[in-house]
Amino acid sequence: MLKRSDLPQVIPVFPLPGALLLPRSRLPLHLFEPRYLAMFEDVLKTPDRLIGMIQPDPRFSGAEDEGKGPPLHLIGCAGRVTQFSETEDGRYMITLAGVSRFRLREEVAGFVPYRRASVDWAGFEQDLAREEERDPGFDRATFLTLLDKYFRAKSLDTDWETLEKAEDEMLINSLSMLLGFDPEDKQALLEAPSLTTRRETLVTLIEYALRGGDETGVLQ
């Protein structure tokens, strides 16, 4: 288990719209662009093997700075490379295990093709806790009923037995990562200060989707 003092002050960042990584969760990634292949090979040489997942900020669309790419949101989540495999044509399939969220301070210039940033880990101590976060007010039965309506509306299948047995954090975080919300909705889920507020945000997004995007509609 990493401590905050163990975390590096500069990490590579991977801007990927709609990709959400949360602490103690796992995110599979497919790397094929040369800059991200270079990033991955450099990361494997570091003791922590951390990659910062972060989303471009659409509020500044078109405001690319010095060819680096689009401006980024201030909050991301770092993951540790725990598994990888290489394909015959040189691509990588990797798995990141979520370690902690971070606040972006500033981007760091360097002679590498990928982006790096100075980051601050303060304020996200719960992310590094050994035990999973709990949601004391979680009404699982009501939540699963709502989720069933959403899955039926979207023609999605799932393993309900696994969902029913999952711990609060795994259930809420996995759904936050996997369900097809817009990038800004994913960012809201990432920035939720607690598991309870993430669950409340998730419920709001599901209800909004069931209304067809109509904030004043009635759930059927």
C-alpha positions in Angstrom: 0.0 0.0 0.0 1.5 3.3 -1.1 1.7 6.3 1.2 1.3 9.9 0.1 5.0 10.5 0.7 5.8 7.6 -1.7 4.0 9.2 -4.6 6.1 11.1 -7.2 5.6 14.8 -7.8 5.8 14.5 -11.6 3.9 11.8 -13.5 3.0 11.1 -17.1 -0.6 11.9 -18.0 -2.8 10.2 -20.5 -5.6 12.5 -21.7 -8.5 10.3 -22.7 -12.1 11.6 -23.0 -14.7 9.4 -21.3 -12.1 7.1 -19.6 -12.7 7.0 -15.9 -10.3 5.5 -13.4 -11.2 5.4 -9.6 -9.1 4.4 -6.6 -9.0 0.6 -5.9 -10.6 0.0 -9.4 -9.1 -1.4 -12.5 -9.1 0.1 -16.0 -8.0 -1.9 -19.1 -6.3 0.2 -21.8 -5.2 -0.4 -25.4 -2.1 1.5 -26.3 -1.1 1.9 -30.0 -0.1 5.5 -30.6 3.7 5.9 -30.7 3.7 8.6 -28.0 1.8 6.4 -25.6 3.9 3.3 -26.4 6.9 5.5 -25.5 5.2 6.6 -22.3 4.4 3.0 -21.3 8.0 1.8 -21.9 9.3 4.7 -19.8 6.8 4.0 -17.0 7.9 0.4 -16.8 11.4 1.7 -15.8 10.0 3.6 -12.8 9.6 2.0 -9.3 5.9 3.2 -9.0 4.8 2.5 -12.6 2.2 5.2 -12.4 0.2 6.8 -15.2 -2.2 9.7 -14.6 -5.5 9.3 -16.3 -7.1 12.7 -17.0 -9.7 14.2 -19.3 -9.4 17.1 -21.7 -11.5 20.1 -20.5 -14.1 20.8 -23.2 -14.7 24.3 -21.8 -11.4 25.3 -23.5 -12.0 23.4 -26.8 -9.6 24.6 -29.5 -7.3 26.4 -27.0 -4.4 24.0 -27.6 -1.1 25.3 -26.0 2.2 25.1 -27.9 1.2 21.9 -29.6 0.9 20.0 -26.4 -2.8 19.2 -26.9 -6.0 20.4 -25.4 -6.1 21.9 -21.9 -6.9 19.4 -19.1 -9.2 19.1 -16.2 -7.6 19.8 -12.9 -8.5 16.5 -11.3 -7.3 13.1 -12.5 -6.6 9.7 -11.0 -3.3 7.8 -11.1 -3.1 4.1 -11.7 -0.3 1.6 -11.4 0.5 -0.8 -14.2 -0.3 -4.2 -12.8 -0.7 -6.3 -16.0 0.3 -5.9 -19.6 0.7 -8.0 -22.8 2.2 -7.1 -26.2 0.6 -8.0 -29.5 2.5 -9.2 -32.5 2.3 -5.8 -34.1 3.7 -3.9 -31.2 0.6 -2.7 -29.4 0.1 -3.1 -25.7 -2.9 -4.2 -23.6 -2.4 -3.0 -20.1 -4.4 -2.8 -16.8 -4.2 0.1 -14.4 -5.1 -0.3 -10.8 -6.4 3.0 -9.4 -4.1 4.4 -6.6 -5.2 8.0 -5.9 -6.7 11.1 -7.4 -4.5 14.1 -7.9 -4.8 17.8 -8.6 -2.8 19.1 -11.6 -0.5 21.9 -10.7 1.2 22.5 -14.1 2.5 20.7 -17.1 6.2 19.9 -17.2 8.2 20.4 -20.4 10.6 17.7 -21.5 12.1 15.8 -24.3 9.4 13.2 -24.5 6.5 12.8 -26.9 3.9 12.4 -24.2 2.6 14.9 -21.6 3.8 15.1 -18.0 2.5 17.1 -15.1 3.5 18.3 -11.6 0.7 17.0 -9.4 -0.6 17.5 -5.8 -1.9 14.5 -3.9 -3.2 16.4 -0.9 -6.9 16.2 -0.2 -7.4 12.6 -1.4 -6.2 10.7 1.7 -9.2 8.4 1.6 -8.0 7.1 -1.8 -4.9 5.6 -0.1 -6.7 4.0 2.8 -6.3 0.3 3.2 -10.0 -0.4 3.7 -12.6 0.2 1.1 -14.9 3.3 1.5 -18.4 2.7 2.8 -21.7 4.4 2.0 -23.8 4.2 5.2 -27.0 5.5 3.6 -26.9 3.1 0.6 -30.4 1.6 -0.1 -29.1 -1.3 -2.3 -32.6 -2.7 -3.1 -33.9 0.7 -4.4 -30.7 1.3 -6.3 -30.7 -2.1 -8.0 -34.4 -1.5 -9.0 -33.4 1.7 -10.7 -30.4 0.1 -12.3 -32.6 -2.7 -13.7 -34.8 0.0 -15.4 -31.7 1.6 -16.9 -30.3 -1.7 -18.2 -33.7 -2.6 -19.7 -34.0 0.8 -21.3 -30.5 0.5 -22.8 -30.9 -3.2 -23.7 -27.9 -4.1 -21.5 -27.1 -7.4 -19.9 -25.3 -8.0 -16.6 -24.5 -10.5 -14.0 -27.0 -9.6 -11.3 -25.7 -12.1 -8.8 -22.3 -10.5 -8.9 -23.8 -7.0 -8.6 -25.9 -8.0 -5.6 -22.9 -9.5 -3.8 -20.4 -6.7 -4.6 -19.2 -4.4 -1.8 -20.6 -0.8 -1.9 -17.4 0.8 -3.2 -16.8 -1.9 -5.9 -20.4 -1.7 -7.1 -20.7 2.1 -7.2 -17.2 2.7 -8.7 -17.5 -0.1 -11.3 -20.8 1.3 -12.5 -19.4 4.8 -12.6 -16.6 3.6 -14.8 -18.5 1.3 -17.1 -21.8 3.0 -17.8 -22.0 5.1 -20.9 -22.2 8.7 -19.5 -20.7 11.8 -21.2 -17.2 12.8 -20.4 -18.3 15.7 -18.2 -20.6 13.4 -16.3 -17.6 11.0 -15.8 -15.6 13.9 -14.5 -18.3 14.7 -12.0 -18.2 11.1 -10.7 -14.4 11.3 -10.4 -14.5 14.6 -8.4 -17.2 13.4 -6.0 -15.7 14.0 -2.5 -17.1 10.7 -1.0 -18.6 7.4 -2.0 -22.0 8.7 -0.9 -21.8 11.7 -3.1 -20.6 9.6 -6.0 -23.6 7.3 -5.5 -25.9 10.3 -5.4 -24.4 11.6 -8.6 -24.7 8.2 -10.2 -28.4 8.0 -9.3 -29.0 11.4 -10.7 -27.3 10.5 -14.0 -29.3 7.3 -14.3 -32.6 9.0 -13.6 -31.7 11.7 -16.1 -30.9 9.1 -18.7 -34.2 7.3 -18.0 -36.1 10.6 -18.7 -34.4 10.8 -22.0 -32.3 13.8 -21.0 -35.4 15.8 -19.9 -34.8 17.3 -16.5 -38.5 17.8 -15.9 -39.7 14.4 -17.2 -41.3 11.7 -15.1 -39.7 8.3 -14.6 -41.7 5.4 -15.9 
